[in-house]
Amino acid sequence: TKYALRAGVEGTVSQALDVTGIRRARYRGLPKVRVQHAFSATALNVVRLDAWWTTDPLRTPRTSRLERLSHRLAG
C-alpha cells in the first residue's frame, strides 16, 4: 500500500517536471518561487482537467522520452 501511494506521487512529480519544468526556479527569493510553484500547480491541474474532459486518462498509452524522440526523428 505504501508503494502504491508512492507510485501515484512519483507520477505527479514526473508530470509536473515534464509540463512545467519546476526542477529549477525561474526567480530568486522565496516569495517569488512560491508564486511560481502555485502557478505551476494550477497549470498542471488545468492540463489534467483538459485530459480528463477530452479523453479517458486511464486508457492513454504511455511512451518514454526516448520513444517520443525516435518518432519525432523518424517523421
mmJSON file of the N, C-alpha and C atoms, coordinates in Angstrom:
{"data_MODEL":{"atom_site":{
"group_PDB":["ATOM","ATOM","ATOM","ATOM","ATOM","ATOM","ATOM","ATOM","ATOM","ATOM","ATOM","ATOM","ATOM","ATOM","ATOM","ATOM","ATOM","ATOM","ATOM","ATOM","ATOM","ATOM","ATOM","ATOM","ATOM","ATOM","ATOM","ATOM","ATOM","ATOM","ATOM","ATOM","ATOM","ATOM","ATOM","ATOM","ATOM","ATOM","ATOM","ATOM","ATOM","ATOM","ATOM","ATOM","ATOM","ATOM","ATOM","ATOM","ATOM","ATOM","ATOM","ATOM","ATOM","ATOM","ATOM","ATOM","ATOM","ATOM","ATOM","ATOM","ATOM","ATOM","ATOM","ATOM","ATOM","ATOM","ATOM","ATOM","ATOM","ATOM","ATOM","ATOM","ATOM","ATOM","ATOM","ATOM","ATOM","ATOM","ATOM","ATOM","ATOM","ATOM","ATOM","ATOM","ATOM","ATOM","ATOM","ATOM","ATOM","ATOM","ATOM","ATOM","ATOM","ATOM","ATOM","ATOM","ATOM","ATOM","ATOM","ATOM","ATOM","ATOM","ATOM","ATOM","ATOM","ATOM","ATOM","ATOM","ATOM","ATOM","ATOM","ATOM","ATOM","ATOM","ATOM","ATOM","ATOM","ATOM","ATOM","ATOM","ATOM","ATOM","ATOM","ATOM","ATOM","ATOM","ATOM","ATOM","ATOM","ATOM","ATOM","ATOM","ATOM","ATOM","ATOM","ATOM","ATOM","ATOM","ATOM","ATOM","ATOM","ATOM","ATOM","ATOM","ATOM","ATOM","ATOM","ATOM","ATOM","ATOM","ATOM","ATOM","ATOM","ATOM","ATOM","ATOM","ATOM","ATOM","ATOM","ATOM","ATOM","ATOM","ATOM","ATOM","ATOM","ATOM","ATOM","ATOM","ATOM","ATOM","ATOM","ATOM","ATOM","ATOM","ATOM","ATOM","ATOM","ATOM","ATOM","ATOM","ATOM","ATOM","ATOM","ATOM","ATOM","ATOM","ATOM","ATOM","ATOM","ATOM","ATOM","ATOM","ATOM","ATOM","ATOM","ATOM","ATOM","ATOM","ATOM","ATOM","ATOM","ATOM","ATOM","ATOM","ATOM","ATOM","ATOM","ATOM","ATOM","ATOM","ATOM","ATOM","ATOM","ATOM","ATOM","ATOM","ATOM","ATOM","ATOM","ATOM","ATOM","ATOM","ATOM","ATOM","ATOM"],
"id":[1,2,3,4,5,6,7,8,9,10,11,12,13,14,15,16,17,18,19,20,21,22,23,24,25,26,27,28,29,30,31,32,33,34,35,36,37,38,39,40,41,42,43,44,45,46,47,48,49,50,51,52,53,54,55,56,57,58,59,60,61,62,63,64,65,66,67,68,69,70,71,72,73,74,75,76,77,78,79,80,81,82,83,84,85,86,87,88,89,90,91,92,93,94,95,96,97,98,99,100,101,102,103,104,105,106,107,108,109,110,111,112,113,114,115,116,117,118,119,120,121,122,123,124,125,126,127,128,129,130,131,132,133,134,135,136,137,138,139,140,141,142,143,144,145,146,147,148,149,150,151,152,153,154,155,156,157,158,159,160,161,162,163,164,165,166,167,168,169,170,171,172,173,174,175,176,177,178,179,180,181,182,183,184,185,186,187,188,189,190,191,192,193,194,195,196,197,198,199,200,201,202,203,204,205,206,207,208,209,210,211,212,213,214,215,216,217,218,219,220,221,222,223,224,225],
"type_symbol":["N","C","C","N","C","C","N","C","C","N","C","C","N","C","C","N","C","C","N","C","C","N","C","C","N","C","C","N","C","C","N","C","C","N","C","C","N","C","C","N","C","C","N","C","C","N","C","C","N","C","C","N","C","C","N","C","C","N","C","C","N","C","C","N","C","C","N","C","C","N","C","C","N","C","C","N","C","C","N","C","C","N","C","C","N","C","C","N","C","C","N","C","C","N","C","C","N","C","C","N","C","C","N","C","C","N","C","C","N","C","C","N","C","C","N","C","C","N","C","C","N","C","C","N","C","C","N","C","C","N","C","C","N","C","C","N","C","C","N","C","C","N","C","C","N","C","C","N","C","C","N","C","C","N","C","C","N","C","C","N","C","C","N","C","C","N","C","C","N","C","C","N","C","C","N","C","C","N","C","C","N","C","C","N","C","C","N","C","C","N","C","C","N","C","C","N","C","C","N","C","C","N","C","C","N","C","C","N","C","C","N","C","C","N","C","C","N","C","C","N","C","C","N","C","C"],
"label_atom_id":["N","CA","C","N","CA","C","N","CA","C","N","CA","C","N","CA","C","N","CA","C","N","CA","C","N","CA","C","N","CA","C","N","CA","C","N","CA","C","N","CA","C","N","CA","C","N","CA","C","N","CA","C","N","CA","C","N","CA","C","N","CA","C","N","CA","C","N","CA","C","N","CA","C","N","CA","C","N","CA","C","N","CA","C","N","CA","C","N","CA","C","N","CA","C","N","CA","C","N","CA","C","N","CA","C","N","CA","C","N","CA","C","N","CA","C","N","CA","C","N","CA","C","N","CA","C","N","CA","C","N","CA","C","N","CA","C","N","CA","C","N","CA","C","N","CA","C","N","CA","C","N","CA","C","N","CA","C","N","CA","C","N","CA","C","N","CA","C","N","CA","C","N","CA","C","N","CA","C","N","CA","C","N","CA","C","N","CA","C","N","CA","C","N","CA","C","N","CA","C","N","CA","C","N","CA","C","N","CA","C","N","CA","C","N","CA","C","N","CA","C","N","CA","C","N","CA","C","N","CA","C","N","CA","C","N","CA","C","N","CA","C","N","CA","C","N","CA","C","N","CA","C","N","CA","C","N","CA","C","N","CA","C"],
"label_alt_id":[null,null,null,null,null,null,null,null,null,null,null,null,null,null,null,null,null,null,null,null,null,null,null,null,null,null,null,null,null,null,null,null,null,null,null,null,null,null,null,null,null,null,null,null,null,null,null,null,null,null,null,null,null,null,null,null,null,null,null,null,null,null,null,null,null,null,null,null,null,null,null,null,null,null,null,null,null,null,null,null,null,null,null,null,null,null,null,null,null,null,null,null,null,null,null,null,null,null,null,null,null,null,null,null,null,null,null,null,null,null,null,null,null,null,null,null,null,null,null,null,null,null,null,null,null,null,null,null,null,null,null,null,null,null,null,null,null,null,null,null,null,null,null,null,null,null,null,null,null,null,null,null,null,null,null,null,null,null,null,null,null,null,null,null,null,null,null,null,null,null,null,null,null,null,null,null,null,null,null,null,null,null,null,null,null,null,null,null,null,null,null,null,null,null,null,null,null,null,null,null,null,null,null,null,null,null,null,null,null,null,null,null,null,null,null,null,null,null,null,null,null,null,null,null,null],
"label_comp_id":["THR","THR","THR","LYS","LYS","LYS","TYR","TYR","TYR","ALA","ALA","ALA","LEU","LEU","LEU","ARG","ARG","ARG","ALA","ALA","ALA","GLY","GLY","GLY","VAL","VAL","VAL","GLU","GLU","GLU","GLY","GLY","GLY","THR","THR","THR","VAL","VAL","VAL","SER","SER","SER","GLN","GLN","GLN","ALA","ALA","ALA","LEU","LEU","LEU","ASP","ASP","ASP","VAL","VAL","VAL","THR","THR","THR","GLY","GLY","GLY","ILE","ILE","ILE","ARG","ARG","ARG","ARG","ARG","ARG","ALA","ALA","ALA","ARG","ARG","ARG","TYR","TYR","TYR","ARG","ARG","ARG","GLY","GLY","GLY","LEU","LEU","LEU","PRO","PRO","PRO","LYS","LYS","LYS","VAL","VAL","VAL","ARG","ARG","ARG","VAL","VAL","VAL","GLN","GLN","GLN","HIS","HIS","HIS","ALA","ALA","ALA","PHE","PHE","PHE","SER","SER","SER","ALA","ALA","ALA","THR","THR","THR","ALA","ALA","ALA","LEU","LEU","LEU","ASN","ASN","ASN","VAL","VAL","VAL","VAL","VAL","VAL","ARG","ARG","ARG","LEU","LEU","LEU","ASP","ASP","ASP","ALA","ALA","ALA","TRP","TRP","TRP","TRP","TRP","TRP","THR","THR","THR","THR","THR","THR","ASP","ASP","ASP","PRO","PRO","PRO","LEU","LEU","LEU","ARG","ARG","ARG","THR","THR","THR","PRO","PRO","PRO","ARG","ARG","ARG","THR","THR","THR","SER","SER","SER","ARG","ARG","ARG","LEU","LEU","LEU","GLU","GLU","GLU","ARG","ARG","ARG","LEU","LEU","LEU","SER","SER","SER","HIS","HIS","HIS","ARG","ARG","ARG","LEU","LEU","LEU","ALA","ALA","ALA","GLY","GLY","GLY"],
"label_asym_id":["A","A","A","A","A","A","A","A","A","A","A","A","A","A","A","A","A","A","A","A","A","A","A","A","A","A","A","A","A","A","A","A","A","A","A","A","A","A","A","A","A","A","A","A","A","A","A","A","A","A","A","A","A","A","A","A","A","A","A","A","A","A","A","A","A","A","A","A","A","A","A","A","A","A","A","A","A","A","A","A","A","A","A","A","A","A","A","A","A","A","A","A","A","A","A","A","A","A","A","A","A","A","A","A","A","A","A","A","A","A","A","A","A","A","A","A","A","A","A","A","A","A","A","A","A","A","A","A","A","A","A","A","A","A","A","A","A","A","A","A","A","A","A","A","A","A","A","A","A","A","A","A","A","A","A","A","A","A","A","A","A","A","A","A","A","A","A","A","A","A","A","A","A","A","A","A","A","A","A","A","A","A","A","A","A","A","A","A","A","A","A","A","A","A","A","A","A","A","A","A","A","A","A","A","A","A","A","A","A","A","A","A","A","A","A","A","A","A","A","A","A","A","A","A","A"],
"label_entity_id":["1","1","1","1","1","1","1","1","1","1","1","1","1","1","1","1","1","1","1","1","1","1","1","1","1","1","1","1","1","1","1","1","1","1","1","1","1","1","1","1","1","1","1","1","1","1","1","1","1","1","1","1","1","1","1","1","1","1","1","1","1","1","1","1","1","1","1","1","1","1","1","1","1","1","1","1","1","1","1","1","1","1","1","1","1","1","1","1","1","1","1","1","1","1","1","1","1","1","1","1","1","1","1","1","1","1","1","1","1","1","1","1","1","1","1","1","1","1","1","1","1","1","1","1","1","1","1","1","1","1","1","1","1","1","1","1","1","1","1","1","1","1","1","1","1","1","1","1","1","1","1","1","1","1","1","1","1","1","1","1","1","1","1","1","1","1","1","1","1","1","1","1","1","1","1","1","1","1","1","1","1","1","1","1","1","1","1","1","1","1","1","1","1","1","1","1","1","1","1","1","1","1","1","1","1","1","1","1","1","1","1","1","1","1","1","1","1","1","1","1","1","1","1","1","1"],
"label_seq_id":[1,1,1,2,2,2,3,3,3,4,4,4,5,5,5,6,6,6,7,7,7,8,8,8,9,9,9,10,10,10,11,11,11,12,12,12,13,13,13,14,14,14,15,15,15,16,16,16,17,17,17,18,18,18,19,19,19,20,20,20,21,21,21,22,22,22,23,23,23,24,24,24,25,25,25,26,26,26,27,27,27,28,28,28,29,29,29,30,30,30,31,31,31,32,32,32,33,33,33,34,34,34,35,35,35,36,36,36,37,37,37,38,38,38,39,39,39,40,40,40,41,41,41,42,42,42,43,43,43,44,44,44,45,45,45,46,46,46,47,47,47,48,48,48,49,49,49,50,50,50,51,51,51,52,52,52,53,53,53,54,54,54,55,55,55,56,56,56,57,57,57,58,58,58,59,59,59,60,60,60,61,61,61,62,62,62,63,63,63,64,64,64,65,65,65,66,66,66,67,67,67,68,68,68,69,69,69,70,70,70,71,71,71,72,72,72,73,73,73,74,74,74,75,75,75],
"pdbx_PDB_ins_code":[null,null,null,null,null,null,null,null,null,null,null,null,null,null,null,null,null,null,null,null,null,null,null,null,null,null,null,null,null,null,null,null,null,null,null,null,null,null,null,null,null,null,null,null,null,null,null,null,null,null,null,null,null,null,null,null,null,null,null,null,null,null,null,null,null,null,null,null,null,null,null,null,null,null,null,null,null,null,null,null,null,null,null,null,null,null,null,null,null,null,null,null,null,null,null,null,null,null,null,null,null,null,null,null,null,null,null,null,null,null,null,null,null,null,null,null,null,null,null,null,null,null,null,null,null,null,null,null,null,null,null,null,null,null,null,null,null,null,null,null,null,null,null,null,null,null,null,null,null,null,null,null,null,null,null,null,null,null,null,null,null,null,null,null,null,null,null,null,null,null,null,null,null,null,null,null,null,null,null,null,null,null,null,null,null,null,null,null,null,null,null,null,null,null,null,null,null,null,null,null,null,null,null,null,null,null,null,null,null,null,null,null,null,null,null,null,null,null,null,null,null,null,null,null,null],
"Cartn_x":[0.83,0.0,0.864,2.001,2.895,3.484,3.838,4.413,3.381,2.134,1.085,0.906,0.968,0.87,2.056,3.247,4.441,4.414,3.91,3.841,2.945,1.846,0.983,1.665,2.399,3.114,4.235,4.954,6.037,5.505,4.343,3.745,3.384,2.877,2.525,3.767,4.812,6.058,6.653,6.641,7.167,6.385,5.066,4.249,4.505,4.678,4.962,6.288,7.282,8.574,8.479,7.728,7.594,6.79,5.698,4.791,5.314,5.779,6.109,7.594,8.401,9.836,10.189,9.597,9.803,11.032,11.904,13.1,13.964,14.018,14.76,13.812,13.967,13.126,13.591,12.647,12.961,13.348,12.909,13.108,13.928,14.409,15.132,14.25,14.384,13.604,12.427,12.235,11.195,9.789,9.406,8.037,7.765,8.735,8.549,8.514,9.336,9.359,8.043,7.487,6.19,5.092,5.112,4.126,4.32,5.574,5.843,5.316,5.529,5.059,3.538,2.916,1.445,0.893,1.479,1.038,1.328,2.461,2.791,1.792,1.411,0.424,-0.929,-1.293,-2.554,-2.521,-1.409,-1.279,-1.371,-0.74,-0.805,-2.233,-2.965,-4.361,-5.217,-4.95,-5.697,-5.395,-4.14,-3.761,-4.453,-4.496,-5.151,-6.662,-7.275,-8.71,-9.022,-8.186,-8.386,-8.273,-7.278,-7.128,-8.32,-8.839,-9.983,-11.235,-11.438,-12.652,-12.609,-11.443,-11.364,-11.091,-10.382,-10.068,-10.24,-10.096,-10.104,-8.655,-8.244,-6.83,-6.288,-7.155,-6.663,-6.351,-6.778,-6.567,-5.569,-4.947,-3.964,-2.646,-2.03,-0.759,0.362,1.236,2.37,3.568,4.302,5.505,6.667,7.832,9.018,9.528,10.409,11.004,11.802,12.502,13.293,12.399,11.264,10.336,9.748,9.388,8.86,9.911,11.174,12.243,12.447,12.388,12.59,11.442,10.21,9.103,9.279,9.768,9.973,11.07,12.14,13.248,12.877,12.019,11.637,10.658,9.848,8.796,9.154],
"Cartn_y":[-1.204,0.0,1.254,1.19,2.358,2.603,1.509,1.673,2.207,1.796,2.31,3.802,4.254,5.69,6.431,5.863,6.499,6.533,5.48,5.44,6.56,6.84,7.945,9.286,9.458,10.721,10.876,9.798,9.857,10.239,9.73,10.094,11.565,12.083,13.504,14.369,14.006,14.775,14.724,13.551,13.419,14.277,14.265,15.079,16.566,16.952,18.361,18.789,17.919,18.25,18.351,17.45,17.47,18.668,18.979,20.027,21.414,21.602,22.959,23.205,22.157,22.34,22.995,22.533,23.196,22.703,21.967,21.488,22.675,23.702,24.911,26.102,26.926,28.112,29.15,29.882,30.908,32.223,32.389,33.636,33.393,34.461,34.384,34.925,34.327,34.761,33.84,33.478,32.521,32.973,34.231,34.627,34.457,34.797,34.645,33.18,32.36,30.934,30.293,30.714,30.187,30.523,31.73,32.118,31.29,31.078,30.264,28.846,28.276,26.908,26.851,27.88,27.909,27.957,28.787,28.85,27.544,26.914,25.636,24.557,24.528,23.559,23.811,25.076,25.409,24.972,25.217,24.8,23.283,22.562,21.104,20.622,21.258,20.883,21.157,22.253,22.573,21.542,21.153,20.136,18.816,18.451,17.197,17.262,18.396,18.545,18.446,19.082,19.008,17.567,16.832,15.43,14.608,14.917,14.183,14.443,15.695,16.049,15.605,15.589,15.275,13.8,13.114,11.696,10.968,9.663,8.857,8.718,9.39,9.402,8.042,7.103,5.809,4.882,5.238,4.349,4.897,6.003,6.533,5.792,5.363,4.657,5.625,5.156,5.98,5.645,6.664,6.452,7.133,6.554,7.122,8.299,9.061,10.193,9.703,8.593,8.047,7.624,7.017,6.601,7.821,8.858,10.078,10.728,10.717,11.289,10.503,9.172,8.374,8.583,8.772,9.063,10.421,11.389,12.728,12.74,11.972,11.922,11.129,10.136,9.31,10.035,10.935,11.579,12.833],
"Cartn_z":[0.0,0.0,0.0,0.702,0.717,-0.67,-1.367,-2.698,-3.68,-3.545,-4.44,-4.252,-3.019,-2.752,-3.346,-3.164,-3.7,-5.221,-5.852,-7.313,-7.828,-7.149,-7.556,-7.425,-6.346,-6.125,-7.143,-7.423,-8.408,-9.786,-10.151,-11.432,-11.485,-10.381,-10.32,-10.426,-9.715,-9.768,-11.171,-11.788,-13.142,-14.128,-14.006,-14.895,-14.655,-13.413,-13.106,-13.71,-13.661,-14.257,-15.769,-16.395,-17.846,-18.33,-17.644,-18.108,-17.771,-16.541,-16.096,-15.926,-15.845,-15.666,-14.347,-13.258,-11.968,-11.222,-11.899,-11.199,-10.744,-11.546,-11.18,-11.183,-10.172,-10.074,-11.083,-11.608,-12.589,-11.91,-10.685,-9.961,-8.707,-8.106,-6.836,-5.731,-4.582,-3.438,-3.202,-1.95,-1.608,-1.984,-1.783,-2.171,-3.667,-4.503,-5.949,-6.359,-5.718,-6.033,-5.617,-4.481,-4.049,-5.054,-5.578,-6.588,-7.854,-8.253,-9.436,-9.238,-8.082,-7.827,-7.766,-7.241,-7.21,-8.635,-9.489,-10.879,-11.62,-11.313,-11.944,-11.54,-10.267,-9.808,-10.455,-10.608,-11.268,-12.73,-13.4,-14.801,-14.929,-14.012,-14.041,-13.835,-12.937,-12.718,-13.956,-14.645,-15.862,-16.944,-17.078,-18.061,-17.744,-16.471,-16.082,-16.301,-15.999,-16.252,-17.742,-18.567,-20.004,-20.492,-19.987,-20.373,-19.9,-18.741,-18.206,-19.033,-19.433,-20.166,-21.626,-22.236,-23.659,-23.936,-23.064,-23.257,-21.942,-22.013,-20.801,-20.341,-19.265,-18.89,-18.466,-18.108,-17.675,-18.836,-20.037,-21.186,-22.192,-21.923,-22.86,-22.684,-23.767,-23.637,-23.255,-22.433,-22.02,-22.89,-23.283,-24.078,-23.377,-23.524,-22.901,-23.73,-23.143,-23.865,-25.071,-24.895,-25.998,-27.158,-26.844,-27.898,-28.611,-27.862,-28.486,-29.375,-28.919,-29.716,-31.005,-30.916,-32.125,-33.111,-32.619,-33.519,-34.176,-33.404,-33.944,-35.004,-34.764,-35.722,-36.969,-36.83,-37.969,-38.885,-38.318,-39.122,-39.672],
"occupancy":[1.0,1.0,1.0,1.0,1.0,1.0,1.0,1.0,1.0,1.0,1.0,1.0,1.0,1.0,1.0,1.0,1.0,1.0,1.0,1.0,1.0,1.0,1.0,1.0,1.0,1.0,1.0,1.0,1.0,1.0,1.0,1.0,1.0,1.0,1.0,1.0,1.0,1.0,1.0,1.0,1.0,1.0,1.0,1.0,1.0,1.0,1.0,1.0,1.0,1.0,1.0,1.0,1.0,1.0,1.0,1.0,1.0,1.0,1.0,1.0,1.0,1.0,1.0,1.0,1.0,1.0,1.0,1.0,1.0,1.0,1.0,1.0,1.0,1.0,1.0,1.0,1.0,1.0,1.0,1.0,1.0,1.0,1.0,1.0,1.0,1.0,1.0,1.0,1.0,1.0,1.0,1.0,1.0,1.0,1.0,1.0,1.0,1.0,1.0,1.0,1.0,1.0,1.0,1.0,1.0,1.0,1.0,1.0,1.0,1.0,1.0,1.0,1.0,1.0,1.0,1.0,1.0,1.0,1.0,1.0,1.0,1.0,1.0,1.0,1.0,1.0,1.0,1.0,1.0,1.0,1.0,1.0,1.0,1.0,1.0,1.0,1.0,1.0,1.0,1.0,1.0,1.0,1.0,1.0,1.0,1.0,1.0,1.0,1.0,1.0,1.0,1.0,1.0,1.0,1.0,1.0,1.0,1.0,1.0,1.0,1.0,1.0,1.0,1.0,1.0,1.0,1.0,1.0,1.0,1.0,1.0,1.0,1.0,1.0,1.0,1.0,1.0,1.0,1.0,1.0,1.0,1.0,1.0,1.0,1.0,1.0,1.0,1.0,1.0,1.0,1.0,1.0,1.0,1.0,1.0,1.0,1.0,1.0,1.0,1.0,1.0,1.0,1.0,1.0,1.0,1.0,1.0,1.0,1.0,1.0,1.0,1.0,1.0,1.0,1.0,1.0,1.0,1.0,1.0,1.0,1.0,1.0,1.0,1.0,1.0],
"B_iso_or_equiv":[0.0,0.0,0.0,0.0,0.0,0.0,0.0,0.0,0.0,0.0,0.0,0.0,0.0,0.0,0.0,0.0,0.0,0.0,0.0,0.0,0.0,0.0,0.0,0.0,0.0,0.0,0.0,0.0,0.0,0.0,0.0,0.0,0.0,0.0,0.0,0.0,0.0,0.0,0.0,0.0,0.0,0.0,0.0,0.0,0.0,0.0,0.0,0.0,0.0,0.0,0.0,0.0,0.0,0.0,0.0,0.0,0.0,0.0,0.0,0.0,0.0,0.0,0.0,0.0,0.0,0.0,0.0,0.0,0.0,0.0,0.0,0.0,0.0,0.0,0.0,0.0,0.0,0.0,0.0,0.0,0.0,0.0,0.0,0.0,0.0,0.0,0.0,0.0,0.0,0.0,0.0,0.0,0.0,0.0,0.0,0.0,0.0,0.0,0.0,0.0,0.0,0.0,0.0,0.0,0.0,0.0,0.0,0.0,0.0,0.0,0.0,0.0,0.0,0.0,0.0,0.0,0.0,0.0,0.0,0.0,0.0,0.0,0.0,0.0,0.0,0.0,0.0,0.0,0.0,0.0,0.0,0.0,0.0,0.0,0.0,0.0,0.0,0.0,0.0,0.0,0.0,0.0,0.0,0.0,0.0,0.0,0.0,0.0,0.0,0.0,0.0,0.0,0.0,0.0,0.0,0.0,0.0,0.0,0.0,0.0,0.0,0.0,0.0,0.0,0.0,0.0,0.0,0.0,0.0,0.0,0.0,0.0,0.0,0.0,0.0,0.0,0.0,0.0,0.0,0.0,0.0,0.0,0.0,0.0,0.0,0.0,0.0,0.0,0.0,0.0,0.0,0.0,0.0,0.0,0.0,0.0,0.0,0.0,0.0,0.0,0.0,0.0,0.0,0.0,0.0,0.0,0.0,0.0,0.0,0.0,0.0,0.0,0.0,0.0,0.0,0.0,0.0,0.0,0.0,0.0,0.0,0.0,0.0,0.0,0.0],
"pdbx_formal_charge":[null,null,null,null,null,null,null,null,null,null,null,null,null,null,null,null,null,null,null,null,null,null,null,null,null,null,null,null,null,null,null,null,null,null,null,null,null,null,null,null,null,null,null,null,null,null,null,null,null,null,null,null,null,null,null,null,null,null,null,null,null,null,null,null,null,null,null,null,null,null,null,null,null,null,null,null,null,null,null,null,null,null,null,null,null,null,null,null,null,null,null,null,null,null,null,null,null,null,null,null,null,null,null,null,null,null,null,null,null,null,null,null,null,null,null,null,null,null,null,null,null,null,null,null,null,null,null,null,null,null,null,null,null,null,null,null,null,null,null,null,null,null,null,null,null,null,null,null,null,null,null,null,null,null,null,null,null,null,null,null,null,null,null,null,null,null,null,null,null,null,null,null,null,null,null,null,null,null,null,null,null,null,null,null,null,null,null,null,null,null,null,null,null,null,null,null,null,null,null,null,null,null,null,null,null,null,null,null,null,null,null,null,null,null,null,null,null,null,null,null,null,null,null,null,null],
"auth_seq_id":[1,1,1,2,2,2,3,3,3,4,4,4,5,5,5,6,6,6,7,7,7,8,8,8,9,9,9,10,10,10,11,11,11,12,12,12,13,13,13,14,14,14,15,15,15,16,16,16,17,17,17,18,18,18,19,19,19,20,20,20,21,21,21,22,22,22,23,23,23,24,24,24,25,25,25,26,26,26,27,27,27,28,28,28,29,29,29,30,30,30,31,31,31,32,32,32,33,33,33,34,34,34,35,35,35,36,36,36,37,37,37,38,38,38,39,39,39,40,40,40,41,41,41,42,42,42,43,43,43,44,44,44,45,45,45,46,46,46,47,47,47,48,48,48,49,49,49,50,50,50,51,51,51,52,52,52,53,53,53,54,54,54,55,55,55,56,56,56,57,57,57,58,58,58,59,59,59,60,60,60,61,61,61,62,62,62,63,63,63,64,64,64,65,65,65,66,66,66,67,67,67,68,68,68,69,69,69,70,70,70,71,71,71,72,72,72,73,73,73,74,74,74,75,75,75],
"auth_comp_id":["THR","THR","THR","LYS","LYS","LYS","TYR","TYR","TYR","ALA","ALA","ALA","LEU","LEU","LEU","ARG","ARG","ARG","ALA","ALA","ALA","GLY","GLY","GLY","VAL","VAL","VAL","GLU","GLU","GLU","GLY","GLY","GLY","THR","THR","THR","VAL","VAL","VAL","SER","SER","SER","GLN","GLN","GLN","ALA","ALA","ALA","LEU","LEU","LEU","ASP","ASP","ASP","VAL","VAL","VAL","THR","THR","THR","GLY","GLY","GLY","ILE","ILE","ILE","ARG","ARG","ARG","ARG","ARG","ARG","ALA","ALA","ALA","ARG","ARG","ARG","TYR","TYR","TYR","ARG","ARG","ARG","GLY","GLY","GLY","LEU","LEU","LEU","PRO","PRO","PRO","LYS","LYS","LYS","VAL","VAL","VAL","ARG","ARG","ARG","VAL","VAL","VAL","GLN","GLN","GLN","HIS","HIS","HIS","ALA","ALA","ALA","PHE","PHE","PHE","SER","SER","SER","ALA","ALA","ALA","THR","THR","THR","ALA","ALA","ALA","LEU","LEU","LEU","ASN","ASN","ASN","VAL","VAL","VAL","VAL","VAL","VAL","ARG","ARG","ARG","LEU","LEU","LEU","ASP","ASP","ASP","ALA","ALA","ALA","TRP","TRP","TRP","TRP","TRP","TRP","THR","THR","THR","THR","THR","THR","ASP","ASP","ASP","PRO","PRO","PRO","LEU","LEU","LEU","ARG","ARG","ARG","THR","THR","THR","PRO","PRO","PRO","ARG","ARG","ARG","THR","THR","THR","SER","SER","SER","ARG","ARG","ARG","LEU","LEU","LEU","GLU","GLU","GLU","ARG","ARG","ARG","LEU","LEU","LEU","SER","SER","SER","HIS","HIS","HIS","ARG","ARG","ARG","LEU","LEU","LEU","ALA","ALA","ALA","GLY","GLY","GLY"],
"auth_asym_id":["A","A","A","A","A","A","A","A","A","A","A","A","A","A","A","A","A","A","A","A","A","A","A","A","A","A","A","A","A","A","A","A","A","A","A","A","A","A","A","A","A","A","A","A","A","A","A","A","A","A","A","A","A","A","A","A","A","A","A","A","A","A","A","A","A","A","A","A","A","A","A","A","A","A","A","A","A","A","A","A","A","A","A","A","A","A","A","A","A","A","A","A","A","A","A","A","A","A","A","A","A","A","A","A","A","A","A","A","A","A","A","A","A","A","A","A","A","A","A","A","A","A","A","A","A","A","A","A","A","A","A","A","A","A","A","A","A","A","A","A","A","A","A","A","A","A","A","A","A","A","A","A","A","A","A","A","A","A","A","A","A","A","A","A","A","A","A","A","A","A","A","A","A","A","A","A","A","A","A","A","A","A","A","A","A","A","A","A","A","A","A","A","A","A","A","A","A","A","A","A","A","A","A","A","A","A","A","A","A","A","A","A","A","A","A","A","A","A","A","A","A","A","A","A","A"],
"auth_atom_id":["N","CA","C","N","CA","C","N","CA","C","N","CA","C","N","CA","C","N","CA","C","N","CA","C","N","CA","C","N","CA","C","N","CA","C","N","CA","C","N","CA","C","N","CA","C","N","CA","C","N","CA","C","N","CA","C","N","CA","C","N","CA","C","N","CA","C","N","CA","C","N","CA","C","N","CA","C","N","CA","C","N","CA","C","N","CA","C","N","CA","C","N","CA","C","N","CA","C","N","CA","C","N","CA","C","N","CA","C","N","CA","C","N","CA","C","N","CA","C","N","CA","C","N","CA","C","N","CA","C","N","CA","C","N","CA","C","N","CA","C","N","CA","C","N","CA","C","N","CA","C","N","CA","C","N","CA","C","N","CA","C","N","CA","C","N","CA","C","N","CA","C","N","CA","C","N","CA","C","N","CA","C","N","CA","C","N","CA","C","N","CA","C","N","CA","C","N","CA","C","N","CA","C","N","CA","C","N","CA","C","N","CA","C","N","CA","C","N","CA","C","N","CA","C","N","CA","C","N","CA","C","N","CA","C","N","CA","C","N","CA","C","N","CA","C","N","CA","C","N","CA","C","N","CA","C","N","CA","C","N","CA","C"],
"pdbx_PDB_model_num":[1,1,1,1,1,1,1,1,1,1,1,1,1,1,1,1,1,1,1,1,1,1,1,1,1,1,1,1,1,1,1,1,1,1,1,1,1,1,1,1,1,1,1,1,1,1,1,1,1,1,1,1,1,1,1,1,1,1,1,1,1,1,1,1,1,1,1,1,1,1,1,1,1,1,1,1,1,1,1,1,1,1,1,1,1,1,1,1,1,1,1,1,1,1,1,1,1,1,1,1,1,1,1,1,1,1,1,1,1,1,1,1,1,1,1,1,1,1,1,1,1,1,1,1,1,1,1,1,1,1,1,1,1,1,1,1,1,1,1,1,1,1,1,1,1,1,1,1,1,1,1,1,1,1,1,1,1,1,1,1,1,1,1,1,1,1,1,1,1,1,1,1,1,1,1,1,1,1,1,1,1,1,1,1,1,1,1,1,1,1,1,1,1,1,1,1,1,1,1,1,1,1,1,1,1,1,1,1,1,1,1,1,1,1,1,1,1,1,1,1,1,1,1,1,1]
}}}
